[in-house]
Amino acid sequence: MEPGARNLITDVAGLRVGNAGDAGLKSGVTVLTSGAPFTAGVSVMGGAPGTRETDLLAPDRTVQQVDALVLSGGSAFGLAACDGVAAGLAAAGRGFAVGPARVPIVPGAILFDLLNGGAKGWAENPYPALGRAALDAAGPEFALGSAGAGLGATTATFKGGLGSASCVLESGHTVGALVAVNALGSATVGDGRHFWAAPWEEGAEFGGLGPAPRVPKGCRTKLSALNASTTIAIVATDAALSQPQCTRLATAAQDGMARALLPSHTPLDGDLVFAAATGAVPLDEGPEPLMMIGHAASLCLARAIARGVHAATPAAGDLLPVWQEG
């Protein structure tokens, strides 16, 4: 498996990503969308999730495709970012047809970044406008690190951030991941700068330090003192997947979170993975093709998590250092 041309989730043809953020707020929104609806699923393994329309993604539900997926800061306030995205899609004539009406389908998830040093005393919820701005900015290229939903993200040791990675399988399928890393745990080993995800690094995409020379024994690890948690992600492929298969893909991708963050899926995290499939490339019958796509998604997600922390940049009022200056 080799990275795609951009090493971004937008290497899956047709997908677009947009970021919007407020530096004073230290928070933002990231939107993944496409020119046409796409199939989606979800897996929630954190104990404190914040979501919108994830019930709709169950395999037995009526609506099988969505118009966009939203990752947002702001805790429960950030769920309003989906309103701005839905308004923009409606203005473009997008949405599930119900007679003459169209209802944009916009599932979303949030992370907790209310205690990261940003100015949170707003008079009006800023997230609908940030959601609309992120949708309007959507394209094949987008910033990593301190951008979008990762703008104010943190981990136990360094600032978090927005990460992405991709790979192309021998089958010809492309797989990508997009993640806002805001973990209770750490993406790095002990007190050092080596990433837990190092065994799966491609080239020097997150520093090229390789695995840590010494790994702490047992359960000793760093935990965030900011009560800031939840890593939210999207994995995507161009394979023709059904909604049940997308659900299985999202579940398999959770392994990437466990590879890259220690600990993960805690009672204080809302860890969640969406899966998206554009359906452009047929999938061979049998269990192996889907198994390989799920495996690739987990590795892409691990790499994307490390890339998000690696790419974070410093800003006034930060409560944590960035990896680049560690």
N, C-alpha and C positions, 0 to 999 in steps of 0.2 A: 504494500500500500504506500503510495506517494502522495504528498500534499497536492491539492489542486493549484491552479495558476495563481490565485490570490491568497491561498491558505485562509480563506474565510468561508462562512456558511453560504455566501452568495456564489460560491463555485457550483452550487446546485442551481442549474440554469433556471432563470425565471424568478428566483427569489430576490427580494430587495430588503435592505435594512436601513432604518433611519434613526438617528439620535437627536435628542434635544435635552438641554440641561440648563440649570440656573446656578452659577458659581456661588452666589451669596447663599442660596438655599442649600448648596452642597447635595443636590439630588437631581434626578432626571429620569428620562423615559427612553426606552428602546422599542422599536416596532419592527416586526418582520411581516412582510406582505408579499403579494404577487399580483400579476395582472389578471389572474383567474383564481377562483376558489381552489383550495387544496385540502386534502384529507389530513386529519389531525387526531392525535391521541394524547393522553397525559398519564403520568405516574407521580403520585405524591407520597413521599416517604419521610418528610419532616413532621415533627409533632405540633408545629404551630404555623400552618399555612394560611396565606391570605390570597383568595382567588376569586375570579369571576367566570361564570359559564363553564367551569370544568365538568359539571354534571352532564352538560350537553355532549361531552366528548366520550361518554360511555358507549361501548360498541352497540348497544341495543337502542340508541336514541334515533329520533327521526332524521335530524340534520346530520349529514355525514361529512360535510366540508365547512371550512371557515374562510373568512376573508382576510384575517390578520391575527397575529398573536402579539401580546403586549407584555413586556417586562418593565416594571416601574419601581422606583423608590417611593418613600412616603408612607410606608405601612398601609393601614386601611384607607388613608386619604388618597393614596396613589392608585387605588382601583378606579378612581374617577378619570384616570388617563384614558381608559377604554371608551369613555363617553366622547372625548375629543376625537379619537380615532374613528369611532362609529359615525360621528357627524361628518368627518371628511369623506369617508367611504360612501355615505348616503348621498352627499353632494355630487359624487362621481357616478351615481346610479348603481352602486354595488349593493349586494345583499341577497339574502334568501327570499325568494318570491312567495308572497302570500296574497294571492289574487293580484290586484294592481299595486300592492304595497311591497316594498323591499326592506328587509331588516338585516343590516350588516351583522355578521357573526364574528365577535371579537373576544375570545377568551383572553384572560390576563392573569398575571400573578405579581405579587409585590414582595419587596424586601424591607426590613426595618432599618432605617437610617436616620431616625429622629434625634439621636443623641451624638451625632458626629461633628458637632461644632458649627453647623450651618444655622442660618436664621430661619427658624420655623414658625415665627409668630405672624403668619399671613392673615390678612383680613378676608381674603377670598381664596379658596382652594386653587393652587396654581397648576394642578396636574391635568385637568382637561385641556388647557392651552398647550402644555408641554406634549401631551399625546398627539394633538393635531399637528404641532410643529414637527414632531418626529415622523409622523406619517408623510408630511409634505417633503421631508428631507430624504425619504427612502430612495436608495439607489444601490448599485452593485459594490461601491466602495464606502467604507465607514471607518470611524476612528475606534481604536481600542484603548484600554486603560481607563483614565479618568474622563469618561464620556458616557452619555446616555444614562441608563439605569445603573451603571457602575461609577457615576461621577463622585458620589459620596460613600462608596462601599468600603468596608473595612474587613480585616481578618484579625486573628489573635495577635499577630506580630507586625504586619505591614498593612498599608492601604490595600484594599481590594481594587476591583476594576472590572471593565467589560472585556471579555476575551472571546476569541473565535479561532477555529481551526477547521481543516478539511482533509479529505483523502479520497483517492480514486482507487477502486477495487479492481482486481483482475477481471471481474465480471463486466466491467465497464460502468458500474454504478458509482455515483459520487455521493459522499456522505459528508455532512458538516455539522458543526456545533457552534452555538452562541450562548454565552453565559454571563450573568452578573454575579460576581464573586463577593459575597458579603457574609462570611462564615463565622460562626462561633469558634471554630477550630482554626487550624493553621494550614496554609499551603506549603510551608517550608518546614524543614526538619529541625527540631530543637531550637536552639538559639541562632542557627546559621541561616545561610541563603540558598542552600540546596533545596530543590523542589521535590516533593513527594512524587510528582509526575515524571521525574527525570528519566526513568527507564523507557518512556515512550516518546521522548523528545525527538523531533525531526530537525536535523541540523543544529543550529543554535537559536531556535525560535524563541526560547526563553532563557538565554544566557549561556547555554552550553557548558554548565558546570558539571554535569553528570550526577550520578547518585552520590549521596552523602557518604563520606568515609566511615562514619559511625552513626548508627541509628539507635536512638534511645530505646531501652528495653521496656517491656510491659506497656502500661497505659499512660505513662508520663507524656504529657503534651501540653502545649499552651492553649489557653482559652481566652476569648475576648473579655476584657474588663468593661467594654462599652455597652453591654447588653444589646449589641447589634448583631443580628444574625439573619440567615436565610440566603441560600444560593439558589437562584432560579435560572433555568436553562431551556434551550430549544435545540433539539437535534433534527436534522432534515436529510432527506434523500430524494433523488429523482426516480427511485423505484416505484413501480405501480403497487402500492400497498392498500389494503382495506383498512377500515377503522380498527378492527381487532388487531391487525398486524401492526398498525401504528402504536397501539397501546402496548403491545409486546416490545416494540422498538424503544419506547420511552422507558419501559421497565429495565430493559437490558442496559440502557445508557446510564442508569443510576450507578452502575459499577464504576463508571469513570469518575463520578463524584467521590466515591469511597476511595479510589486510588489516589486522588489528588488532594483531598482535604482530610485532616485528622483532628478530631473526630468529625463525622458527618452524620446526617439524619438523626440529630439529637432531638429531645423533647422541646428544646428552645429554638430550633431551626424550622423554617417552613420549606425545606428543600423539596424542589419540584422540577420535573423535566417534561416539557411538551415534546411531541414528535410531529413532524410535518412531512408529507410525501406529495410530490407534484405529479407522480404517475407517468412521467415522460418516457421511462425506460421499463420494458416488461421485466417481470420477475419469473425466473424458472420455477417449476413446481418442485415440491419437496421441502424439507426443513432446512437444508444447508444454506440456500441463498439468504433467507431471512436471518439465520443465525450469524452469518458473516457480516451482514449489514449491521446487526445489533452489536456485534463485537467491535466493528469499526467505529460505531457511534460512541461506544464507551471510551475508546482510546482518544477519539477526537475531543470528547468532553474533558478528559483528564488534561490533555494538552491545552485546550482553550482556557481552563481554569488557571494554569500556570502562566499562560500568556497574558491574561487579564491582570494578574498581580505584577508581573514583570513590566508591563507597559504603563502602570500608574505613574502619575506625575504629581509633584508637590504643589500645594496651594496654601494661601494664607488661612490660618485657623485650623490647619490639620492637627489631629490628635495622635497620629501615627506617622512614622517615617515611610518613605516609599522604598521598594526593593532596589531601585537603581542607585540609591544613595546609601543603602544599608552597609 
